[in-house]
Amino acid sequence: MNFQLLSSRPARAVILALTCMGLASAASAMSLRELRGLAKAGKQGPDYVNYYLVGVMEGALEAHAHAVRNGATPTICLDGRRLEPFMAKSLFDTELKRNADVYEADMSAQLVMVNALSTVYPCQ
């Protein structure tokens, strides 16, 4: 193989773009079915679920803040109220119980968390 071809600027740009597309597709949200399966996976499963939900909560808040900075209407307003990492699981579970007939197993955990945050921390 001719490695000099890979050292050109356009070739590196193509390789970088393909790598980014691969990473973006690998970072898709976990479905509710996958999350339930993770909870049953060994004795550390529930811990992994908690860590995942904390990440989903923080990611949802960051995405919301970014959208608001770019002109979107706010839908989650903490207004000085406390939101701690240990609250992620209870927010998630409460939203699932409140709207049990709405969520299907193939829906993403992120959707549930965003809806939970906008319900518990609404903007007036």
Buried (B, 14 or more C-beta within 10 A) or exposed (E): EEEEEEEEEEEEEEEEEEEEEEEEEEEEBBBBEBBBEBBEEEEEBBEBBBEBBBBBBBBBBEEBEEEBEEEEEEBBBEEEEEBEEEBBBEBBEBBBEEEEEEBEEEBBBBBBBBBBBBBBBEEE
